[in-house]
Amino acid sequence: MQWESTIRQFAEENKISESLAKNITILTEKLESISLENYGEEFIELLGDLPKMAKEGLDDGDDKKLQELIDKVSGLGAEEIKEFLRIYTTFFHLVNSLEQHEISRINRKREFEETPENPRNESILEAVYRMKEAGYTLEQAIEVFENMDIQPTITAHPTEARRRSILTKQHEISEMISSLGKNTYTQEEEKYRRKEVQNQLRLLLMTDEVRAERMSVEDEVENGLFFFSHTIWDVIPTLYNDIRMALETYYGEAGDDIPIVLKYRSWIGSDRDGNPNVTSSVTWKTMVEQRKTALQLYHKKLDHLRRYLSLSYKQTDISDALRASLHDEETANPLSDLYERRYQREPYRRKLTHMMQYIDEQVAVLSKDKDAILKLAQKYTAADFVNDLELIRNSLIENGLKGISEQGRLQDLVVCARTFGFHLTALDIRQHSHLHEQTVEELLQKGKVLKDYAGLSEEEKIEVLVKELENPRPLSPFKSERSEVANKVMSVFEEIRDMLELDPNTFGSYIISMTHGVSDMLEVMLIAKELGLWSLNEGEISTPLDIVPLFETIEDLEASHDLMEQMFEHPLFSKQIKARDNFQEIMLGYSDSNKDGGYWMANWALNKAQYALGMVCRKHNVKFRLFHGRGGTVGRGGGQSNKAIVAMPPVSNNGTIRFTEQGEVISFRYSLPSIAHRHLEQLVHAMVQVTMAQKNKPGYLSDSDYEWDMMQDLASKTMSSYRDLIDDEHFWDWYFKTTPIEHIGKLPIASRPVSRGAAGALTFDSLRAIPWVFAWTQVRYNVPGWYGIGEGLKYIFDKYPDGQQIIKRWFKEWTFFYTVLNNSQREIARTHLATSLIYNDPKDLTFHNRLNDDLEKAFEGITTIAESSSILEHNPVIQNSIKFRNPFTYPLNIVQRELLKRWDNVSTDKEREELTELIFLNINAIAAAMQSTG
């Protein structure tokens, strides 16, 4: 069994844990058996030989072996390449899933080992332990949780290349493999499960890896709801049980009620920026599907609770409030004869059945038109549902059954009801500022105010907008004809009106991408006024809208605090903030800032913006929440969310935070309940940690102008180095030719277009950040995660005599610096320029050599700062995982190089169609191997 022996050899060489290595070996054994059965011994030799040849050629520098490998791949037919890619893609996806199970196993082992005196690292138990050690009383500890507001925001950005059917099968297979060999099954049961693994693998290999067509928004909604209904819904109550148990462990009690610390938001089906497929009707359908999912889950939990609360009138009494409620329900919502007889002596079951009938009614109406849904929605609301649950809970407490009310099915349901309501997750609306400007110009023309609004200066725009906001009359007649752009923008506000009527919790925030000035905010207010969602009466503003600026470019991040100060001091906008309970949310863009200014400058600009925004909000006594638009990869703000929270400047920490979770990040964090639980407990732990920190401390460099200037020099030098690269007149042609960006744009993995420009006009400026990063990852350059650091560090070491000493101290003491540098180490470790080189024209290595030069400088600078001999030395588990994966990834890159060469010479439509499928499979395979798209 040649391939299996190759796997064993590399697993042993790279110190893969015994448990994980065993599971990978089982997987390989089954894949090899299927391959032998279907394709023969020669194919098995190919699977095993290519990684060994690639390692010799690319790691050991054996040029002869590398050329032999390239020649071998070039001689493969399309069908051989297809089967090779399918086997290796399946292998990598399942290894990724098995790694998740290994992480889960290790976390569980650590849970068993923890004690009150030695709580597990980054757990809720440790968070409460730290508060107790710091002298917090129970009331103060609970207050920390009361002030906490964590809002993960699920998005549908195109960073998950796998289909739902593929994901489901992969997780079922990895679950079975992980359960083997643990002495939990008899010999016959073990034999049966091994056969079932092989059968499931056969099914997986015969399932299309790539979708037949691009995903629709409805598909994205369905995918998002899968994680809510299969993982998040069940994990959330566990989080609050952890908080309660931790408080009881250290304080002896947990108080009367654990505050809700976390609620979800979503952009799926509502984010309009650059996605013409998200329409008002799509948003309404999304909201209905979310409501339907929540209501159906409640019905299931109510049924479970009804079986549980079997208390009889003959054995215990009930509260007067519950008795009165049951009396009222006899008229308002009578039970059928069956339930009337069945529960005549069981009051809690009677009450729960009444509630189930209301839920059934709300579900049934969702198949009808909008008017019917809106009309019935007020008959039984989420608030009514929570009140009914509280009624049951209080009745139990009054009659000596507090223990039943504090934990178990009732408490879990109360937590879900208070977290998810009937809306499941609030939908944000995001739209580009330019479309608002076009819409306002049209409205002003219709109102005969002026013709060329777009041509005005910022000051003139503000003057016009304020005047119109203070004028009660509408600008356009009711139901007047609109242009395509104005209709697209204004119909959203009409949809928001319906969302708010259905349930105020359904709508989240209105986010303005590319916010450049105060006028961008006032324009949205004027459009809202036109649609009845904003009004000014006797000097007071009334509106249900939180209007959120999104700062994305380096320039906008640098100016964000000045712009917010202008808003806070503006006579009219300050009233907008007052109308929203003196609260302002501010969103920061990680993807475009990186694409604009490079890795280090983007991170520094974001850190400075957080610091400055925290200062200006506190100066004006404005309650604020920073919303971090983080991507999946390091180059787009990725990495561990809890580490990013702790790395924020203290002045920007106020217990409230939002951040996006997207694509493969969602799949990783929410596929397994144990992983989801660990993710959420780390978030809560981080928020407790930063909330305990002094809020008035600005930041690490706040007292040192010299060190601030040094950091600014470092960031500026990295950005100038990065801009020199991408602004080179020959760069785009090289990037387009060297990476598979042309094909990534055609991958059917999301409803949103890859480019902001017109079809077929792909340029650097129009290309979105996700495919920009995706393409770099495919060819192992990983430029967005490190480029410029080498030149920047060398510059600082040369310019400042004490620069090296200071930066070493930063690395040890400054969480932000440590986190950013270590994230870049991970990207450098995954970079493999020997692989990247094969994509280049050997006659012109200009850009490759530039990248290689900066990488060498980065290696030298980082190892000097970290006082290590190699990159990622501080994390040998990840280091070894990368080394183990590399030999199996290299052949995929060799195949990709070959397919791109064939693409350049394709001559017929049939060849183009067949080659497109192979290239898509290849891109998916490398994405699986790298555990990353964009």
C-alpha positions, -999 to 999 in steps of 0.1 A, spaced: 0 0 0 23 27 -13 2 59 -6 -5 48 30 32 42 37 39 77 23 14 91 47 28 72 77 63 83 68 55 120 67 33 119 97 61 103 118 87 127 104 66 158 113 55 146 148 18 145 140 0 134 172 -5 97 176 -43 100 177 -45 122 146 -19 101 127 -40 70 134 -71 86 120 -53 99 89 -39 64 83 -74 49 85 -86 75 61 -58 68 37 -62 31 39 -98 34 28 -91 59 1 -63 37 -12 -86 6 -12 -112 25 -33 -86 39 -56 -71 4 -61 -105 -10 -68 -114 17 -93 -81 28 -110 -56 0 -104 -21 -3 -89 -5 22 -112 -28 50 -98 -19 40 -62 18 44 -71 10 78 -86 -7 89 -53 23 78 -33 51 88 -57 42 124 -65 45 137 -29 79 120 -24 92 134 -58 78 168 -49 95 169 -16 128 159 -31 124 185 -59 109 214 -39 122 209 -3 155 193 -10 163 213 -41 168 184 -65 161 201 -98 164 169 -117 137 153 -96 115 184 -99 118 183 -137 110 146 -136 79 154 -116 68 182 -140 73 158 -170 53 131 -153 24 155 -146 25 169 -182 21 133 -195 -11 127 -175 -44 127 -193 -74 148 -183 -92 118 -167 -61 108 -147 -57 144 -134 -94 145 -125 -93 114 -104 -60 124 -88 -75 158 -78 -107 142 -65 -88 118 -43 -65 145 -29 -92 170 -24 -112 145 -4 -81 136 15 -73 172 25 -109 181 34 -112 150 56 -78 156 72 -90 192 80 -121 177 96 -101 151 115 -79 179 128 -111 195 142 -120 163 160 -84 162 174 -88 198 186 -121 188 202 -105 158 219 -77 178 233 -101 205 246 -122 178 262 -91 163 279 -82 197 293 -117 202 306 -114 170 327 -80 182 340 -91 216 352 -99 224 388 -112 255 406 -76 263 417 -63 257 382 -90 266 356 -85 259 319 -68 286 299 -92 310 281 -122 294 297 -152 311 314 -142 295 346 -108 312 343 -125 346 335 -146 344 367 -115 332 387 -96 363 376 -124 385 387 -126 368 421 -88 371 425 -89 408 415 -114 414 444 -146 417 424 -178 410 444 -205 389 429 -225 420 420 -194 435 403 -187 403 384 -223 401 372 -221 438 362 -192 429 339 -215 404 321 -244 429 321 -222 454 303 -210 429 277 -224 429 242 -208 405 217 -223 403 183 -207 378 158 -220 387 123 -224 359 98 -217 369 62 -220 351 29 -187 364 14 -174 339 -12 -147 321 9 -162 286 12 -156 266 -19 -174 235 -7 -210 225 -13 -233 218 16 -237 181 5 -199 177 4 -195 193 39 -222 171 54 -206 139 41 -172 149 51 -182 155 87 -201 123 89 -171 104 77 -146 121 100 -170 115 129 -170 78 122 -132 76 117 -126 95 150 -148 70 169 -128 40 157 -103 22 179 -115 36 212 -129 4 227 -164 17 226 -176 -8 200 -176 -46 198 -154 -62 171 -185 -67 149 -196 -31 154 -161 -18 146 -160 -39 115 -194 -26 104 -183 11 109 -151 6 89 -172 -7 61 -196 22 64 -166 46 63 -156 31 29 -192 32 16 -196 69 26 -162 76 9 -175 60 -23 -206 82 -21 -185 113 -15 -162 106 -44 -192 102 -67 -207 136 -56 -198 167 -76 -171 187 -58 -180 219 -77 -215 233 -81 -232 231 -114 -240 268 -112 -232 299 -91 -248 299 -57 -280 319 -53 -287 342 -24 -313 317 -13 -286 290 -12 -265 312 10 -294 317 33 -300 280 36 -263 274 43 -263 300 71 -294 286 87 -278 252 87 -252 263 112 -278 281 134 -301 252 136 -275 224 139 -249 240 161 -253 275 174 -288 269 187 -276 241 210 -243 257 220 -257 290 232 -274 276 264 -242 258 273 -224 291 273 -248 304 300 -245 272 320 -208 278 321 -212 313 334 -237 302 361 -215 273 372 -184 295 373 -201 321 394 -214 294 418 -179 279 420 -162 311 432 -191 330 448 -213 302 460 -243 316 440 -249 331 405 -276 357 413 -311 356 400 -305 358 363 -275 355 339 -275 385 315 -275 378 278 -239 386 266 -240 374 230 -264 378 201 -259 371 164 -263 394 134 -263 385 97 -255 400 63 -268 370 43 -297 380 21 -294 417 31 -259 429 22 -263 449 -10 -229 464 -16 -218 451 -50 -243 423 -51 -272 429 -75 -288 396 -66 -298 409 -32 -332 426 -37 -359 437 -14 -379 406 -20 -349 384 -13 -344 402 20 -380 396 29 -378 359 21 -346 357 41 -363 372 71 -393 349 67 -370 318 65 -351 329 96 -384 334 115 -397 301 103 -365 283 115 -366 300 149 -403 292 154 -399 256 144 -370 252 168 -391 267 196 -419 243 188 -395 213 192 -381 227 225 -416 234 238 -426 198 231 -395 185 250 -403 209 279 -439 197 279 -428 161 284 -404 173 312 -428 195 333 -453 168 342 -462 185 375 -498 178 388 -522 201 406 -525 172 431 -487 174 440 -479 211 439 -496 245 435 -490 272 409 -487 310 411 -517 333 409 -502 348 377 -500 315 360 -535 306 371 -549 339 357 -530 333 325 -545 298 320 -580 313 327 -575 339 300 -563 313 275 -595 293 279 -612 320 259 -584 335 238 -567 303 227 -587 272 238 -572 237 237 -586 209 217 -607 183 235 -578 159 233 -554 182 252 -582 195 275 -587 160 287 -551 149 287 -538 179 307 -567 187 330 -545 182 361 -512 193 346 -511 232 345 -476 236 331 -483 212 302 -516 231 296 -497 264 294 -470 250 271 -496 236 248 -513 270 246 -478 285 236 -473 257 210 -506 266 194 -495 303 191 -462 292 176 -481 268 151 -503 297 140 -472 320 134 -455 293 114 -486 286 93 -491 322 82 -455 324 69 -466 307 37 -491 335 30 -486 370 17 -468 398 35 -499 416 47 -512 384 64 -479 378 81 -476 414 94 -512 413 106 -508 381 127 -473 389 140 -486 412 167 -510 385 181 -481 366 197 -447 383 198 -412 372 209 -418 394 240 -450 376 248 -432 343 244 -404 353 269 -431 366 293 -449 332 292 -416 314 299 -409 337 327 -444 331 340 -437 294 342 -403 299 358 -416 323 384 -444 299 393 -418 271 399 -397 294 421 -428 305 441 -436 268 448 -402 257 460 -388 244 427 -360 270 420 -335 243 410 -357 233 381 -360 269 369 -322 276 371 -309 249 349 -322 223 324 -347 225 296 -367 255 308 -336 276 315 -321 266 281 -353 277 264 -354 310 282 -318 317 271 -326 308 234 -358 330 235 -338 360 249 -310 354 225 -328 346 192 -363 360 197 -385 351 167 -361 367 143 -331 343 149 -305 369 139 -309 407 131 -302 415 95 -280 445 86 -283 464 54 -251 476 37 -250 499 7 -224 519 -11 -222 556 -4 -221 565 -42 -256 550 -47 -270 572 -19 -255 602 -36 -271 593 -69 -304 588 -52 -303 621 -33 -294 639 -65 -325 625 -82 -347 634 -52 -333 670 -52 -340 673 -90 -376 661 -85 -381 685 -57 -367 713 -79 -340 721 -53 -310 719 -76 -298 698 -106 -261 690 -99 -259 678 -63 -229 655 -70 -209 685 -82 -211 704 -49 -183 706 -24 -186 687 9 -196 719 28 -222 728 1 -237 692 2 -240 694 40 -258 728 38 -283 715 12 -289 683 31 -295 700 65 -319 724 49 -339 696 34 -339 675 66 -353 705 85 -380 709 58 -410 687 66 -422 683 30 -412 653 9 -390 658 -22 -409 635 -45 -446 626 -49 -458 594 -34 -453 564 -58 -435 586 -83 -414 571 -110 -378 563 -100 -346 555 -119 -331 520 -115 -306 532 -89 -331 553 -69 -355 524 -69 -328 500 -58 -319 522 -28 -354 534 -18 -371 501 -20 -347 489 7 -361 515 31 -396 504 23 -385 468 32 -370 481 65 -404 496 74 -420 462 69 -392 445 89 -397 469 118 -434 463 117 -430 426 118 -405 426 146 -382 456 156 -354 431 164 -353 418 128 -335 449 116 -300 456 128 -280 486 114 -278 505 81 -242 504 70 -226 528 45 -196 514 28 -169 538 16 -180 566 40 -158 596 32 -177 626 48 -206 638 70 -227 642 38 -226 604 34 -245 600 67 -269 629 61 -278 615 27 -291 583 43 -310 603 68 -327 623 39 -337 591 21 -350 577 53 -370 608 59 -385 605 24 -397 570 33 -411 579 67 -383 564 88 -368 597 100 -385 629 112 -376 662 129 -403 676 152 -397 706 175 -360 701 174 -361 664 183 -353 636 158 -373 604 158 -359 574 139 -355 536 144 -323 536 123 -287 531 136 -267 546 107 -232 531 106 -202 545 88 -178 520 73 -142 532 70 -122 509 46 -92 526 29 -60 536 47 -69 573 41 -104 569 55 -92 550 86 -66 578 92 -94 604 90 -121 584 108 -118 601 142 -118 636 127 -149 627 107 -166 613 138 -158 644 157 -174 665 130 -205 643 133 -206 645 171 -203 683 169 -227 688 140 -259 704 153 -282 681 134 -263 648 135 -257 651 172 -295 650 175 -295 618 154 -271 602 180 -293 615 209 -323 598 192 -305 565 192 -299 566 230 -266 585 226 -251 555 208 -230 552 176 -217 521 159 -186 524 137 -174 498 113 -138 493 103 -128 475 71 -99 450 72 -100 436 37 -98 468 16 -74 485 40 -50 455 35 -54 455 -3 -49 493 -2 -19 496 21 -4 462 27 -4 440 58 15 460 84 1 495 75 -35 481 74 -31 466 109 -14 498 123 -40 521 107 -68 500 122 -51 500 156 -47 538 154 -83 542 143 -96 521 172 -75 542 196 -85 575 182 -122 566 178 -123 554 214 -108 587 225 -132 609 205 -163 589 216 -153 591 252 -145 628 248 -181 635 236 -196 609 261 -210 589 232 -217 552 238 -201 533 210 -195 499 195 -167 491 170 -176 467 143 -146 448 129 -151 437 93 -126 408 96 -120 382 69 -109 346 71 -73 349 62 -46 369 81 -43 391 50 -79 402 56 -78 406 94 -82 369 101 -68 349 130 -83 341 164 -110 366 174 -103 365 211 -66 374 205 -77 403 183 -100 415 211 -72 415 237 -49 433 212 -73 463 209 -62 496 225 -77 497 260 -95 530 253 -116 513 226 -127 485 249 -161 491 265 -175 456 267 -193 458 233 -180 445 200 -190 432 166 -170 412 140 -178 394 108 -174 356 105 -175 343 69 -169 315 45 -146 287 57 -143 304 91 -180 297 97 -174 261 86 -145 257 109 -160 274 140 -195 261 138 -193 226 122 -187 208 156 -205 219 188 -173 214 208 -154 237 185 -182 263 185 -184 261 223 -146 267 226 -148 297 202 -176 313 221 -161 308 256 -128 323 243 -147 354 231 -164 358 265 -131 352 283 -114 379 262 -142 404 268 -140 398 305 -103 403 303 -105 436 284 -135 449 304 -115 445 336 -87 466 321 -87 503 328 -109 520 303 -91 554 303 -57 540 293 -53 551 256 -28 525 244 7 510 247 26 539 229 5 567 243 33 582 265 61 579 240 62 602 209 96 587 200 83 551 198 51 562 182 71 578 154 92 546 151 60 526 147 47 550 121 79 548 102 77 511 102 42 511 89 49 538 63 80 519 50 60 487 47 33 505 28 56 522 4 73 489 -3 39 473 -9 27 501 -31 59 501 -52 51 464 -59 15 467 -69 18 501 -86 45 489 -109 32 492 -145 40 456 -152 26 441 -120 -10 435 -130 0 416 -161 24 394 -141 -2 388 -114 -29 380 -139 -6 356 -158 10 340 -128 -20 333 -105 -53 316 -114 -72 349 -107 -90 346 -141 -105 313 -131 -112 322 -94 -135 349 -107 -156 322 -124 -158 298 -95 -195 292 -87 -190 296 -49 -211 327 -41 -239 349 -53 -217 381 -53 -196 390 -83 -158 388 -79 -153 423 -93 -169 457 -86 -164 466 -122 -183 456 -154 -181 420 -165 -148 412 -182 -131 443 -169 -110 428 -142 -84 453 -128 -66 457 -95 -89 485 -85 -121 466 -94 -110 433 -80 -125 425 -45 -102 417 -16 -113 381 -13 -102 368 -47 -71 391 -44 -60 371 -14 -73 338 -27 -51 339 -58 -20 347 -38 -27 317 -16 -32 293 -45 4 299 -57 19 299 -22 31 335 -22 6 346 5 17 382 -1 -12 399 17 -1 384 50 35 395 51 49 416 22 66 448 32 76 436 67 111 427 57 119 460 41 102 478 70 121 461 98 154 465 80 147 502 76 140 506 113 170 486 124 192 508 101 176 542 110 172 538 148 202 527 169 180 514 196 153 502 171 160 465 175 160 467 213 127 486 214 109 463 189 120 433 210 104 449 240 72 456 219 71 419 210 73 409 247 50 436 262 26 449 235 -2 425 227 -11 442 194 25 440 181 29 404 193 -4 393 176 3 410 143 38 397 140 28 362 150 -1 362 125 24 372 98 47 343 109 19 319 102 15 333 66 52 332 61 54 296 72 27 287 47 45 306 19 67 284 -2 86 303 -29 101 272 -44 66 263 -54 57 298 -64 87 299 -87 73 272 -110 44 295 -120 68 321 -133 84 325 -167 120 315 -161 131 343 -185 117 370 -163 118 366 -125 117 403 -117 87 401 -94 95 367 -79 129 380 -69 114 411 -53 91 389 -33 119 366 -24 141 395 -13 115 409 11 107 374 25 144 369 33 145 402 51 113 394 69 127 360 81 158 377 94 139 405 111 112 384 127 136 357 140 158 384 155 128 400 172 114 367 184 148 354 193 141 322 175 159 302 148 129 296 126 95 310 117 67 299 139 90 283 164 66 293 192 39 271 177 53 237 168 19 221 163 10 244 134 46 243 122 45 205 120 11 205 104 23 227 76 54 206 71 33 174 70 9 189 44 35 205 21 46 173 2 10 165 -6 2 201 -16 32 204 -39 18 180 -66 -14 200 -67 6 231 -76 25 212 -102 -8 201 -117 -22 236 -116 9 249 -134 3 223 -161 -35 231 -164 -28 268 -167 -3 261 -195 -29 239 -213 -55 267 -209 -32 291 -228 -33 266 -257 -69 255 -257 -85 256 -291 -121 243 -289 -152 250 -267 -152 213 -256 -116 214 -245 -123 247 -227 -153 232 -209 -133 201 -198 -103 222 -187 -125 246 -168 -138 217 -147 -103 205 -140 -91 240 -130 -120 244 -107 -113 211 -90 -76 220 -88 -84 254 -71 -107 236 -46 -80 210 -39 -53 236 -31 -78 256 -10 -85 224 10 -47 218 14 -40 254 25 -72 255 46 -78 288 30 -95 306 2 -97 343 9 
